[in-house]
Amino acid sequence: MREVNLASVDLNLLPPLEALLRRRNVTRAAADVGLSQPAMSRALGRLRDLLGDPLLIRQGGGLAPTPFAEALVPQLATALGDLKGLFRRPAFDPRAETRTIRLVASDIHTVLLVPPLAARLARQAPGLTLRIEAYSPDLPIRMTRGEVDLTFAVTGAHLPPGAVSAPIARDSMVVAMRKGHPASAGPLTLAGYAGHSHVGVSLFGDGQSLIDSVLAAEGLERRIALTTPSFVAALAAVAAGDGVTAVSRTLAARFVDALGLHLAAAPFPGGDYEMTLVWASHRGSDALLAWLRDQISEIAGEVFAAG
């Protein structure tokens, strides 16, 4: 049996071959695949050379397939079906997915967004496992390696090379304190805010905050008596003492009654901000992640609008 070098085979000849064997007429086969009659005749000649068989022979005023060509028909149908399947992206069905999704989030997101997200996944994608992970200085590397699927950020945050972000909701910052706190008596000024003891939140463990840059520009400085990686812990701390903390309005509103909080408008610029979802650009074509981003965006829009 003659071996065929697949690298030398022109796959463009397969549709003309299928049309010729089905139509048994060069003109009609040419019309089916969008070729001129001379081009189809040349394709038939190339196929005869390639396969070492006449394929179609004159008989009774028409063309009839050779025994070899007859045997090719079912094989050709299977081959074309397999090739089409190779280049056809399967339809996405979240219910068929069985993966672990790694989402880097703070407790703003785990309190406000993860519960409705988990409930939705249980209904629409029960095979998914959602794993929440903490922020860390090596987050850009983890995203590049595919160790993290999605993370939350805010518009204007520095993104590492190869990262893509999309806005999902708007929120604003408030200054939270216990009810009856001296600062709750009237509007809070920037100087008044700086003068109180503070509970800070550091997600990356570096203690850095844009608020300190704003205060420094006005010649002000604050004393941070407690630093925690948790916004809820910060709210609990100020509820039990005389400190203040800057936090998401939507999150703080959830704990006003439970912790006995007073919320004041943030006296510094940038209090209104846009929340974003971030992922590595090379994961952009992942159908599951695209679907999940849509779910998170829809939930975030509802939660923060209500908040």
Residue, then its C-alpha position, 0 to 999 in steps of 0.5 A: m500500500r502506498e504511503v501518503n505524506l500528510a504534510s503534502v496533502d492539500l485539505n482544500l481538496l476534500p470538499p471538492l472530492e465530497a461534492l464530486l462523489r455526491r453529485r457525479n457531475v463536475t459542473r454541479a459539484a463546482a457550484d456546490v463548493g464555489l469553484s468554476q468548472p475548470a477549477m473543479s476539473r483541475a481539482l479532480g485531476r489532482l485528486r486522481d494523482l493523489l489517490g492513484d485512481p480515476l475516481l469518476i469514469r464516463q458511463g452512459g453519458g455521465l460519470a460513475p464512481t469507481p469501486f475505490a471511490e464508492a468505498l471512499v464515500p463513508q470514509l470521507a463523510t467521517a473524515l469531514g465530520d471529524l475535521k469540522g469538529l476539530f475546528r468547531r468550538p463546543a457549545f459552552d454549558p456551565r452545568a457540565e463544568t467541573r473545575t476549581i475557580r480561584l478568586v482573590a478577594s477581600d472580605i468586602h467581596t466575600v461578605l457582599l458578593v460571594p454568598p449570592l455568587a455561590a448560590r447562583l453557581a449551585r443552581q447553574a454550575p453545580g460542578l464548580t468549586l469556588r476557592i477564595e484566596a487572600y491578596s499577596p505581593d506575588l499576586p501578579i506572578r500567581m495570575t500569570r502562572g494560572e494559579v489565580d483565575l480572577t481578582f478584584a481591584v479598583t479603577g486606577a490600580h496598577l495592573p501588572p503586564g498582561a492583566v486586563s480589567a473591567p468595571i463591575a460596580r460603583d461604590s463610595m467610602v465612608v468613615a465608620m465609628r461607634k455611635g456617640h463618637p465625638a466625630s459623629a456630632g457634625p460634618l467631618t473635616l480632613a483635619g478632624y479626620a486626621g486627628h483621630s486614632h485610626v484602624g487601617v486595613s492592609l490587604f497586601g501587608d505593606g501598610q500603604s494607603l492612598i489616604d496617607s498620600v492625600l493627608a501628606a499633600e495637605g500637611l497632615e498625618r494620622r496615627i494608625a493604632l491598629t492594622t488588620p487585613s480585614f475590613v469587617a475586623a476594622l468595623a468591629a474594632v471601631a465599634a468597640g473603641d474610639g478609633v475611626t476607619a475608612v471603608s466601603r459604604t455598602l459593606a459598612a451599611r450591612f453592620v450599622d445596626a449589628l455593631g452600632l456604627h455611625l457613618a460619616a461622609a469621607p472628607f478626602p477626594g476619591g471617596d467614590y470609586e469603581m470596582t473592577l474585576v481583573w484577569a490575565s489576558h491570555r485567559g481571555s478566551d476561557a469560556l468558563l471564566a468569561w461566563l463567570r465574569d458576567q455572573i459576578s458583574e451582574i451580581a455586583g451591579e445589583v448588590f452595590a446599587a442596592g447598598 
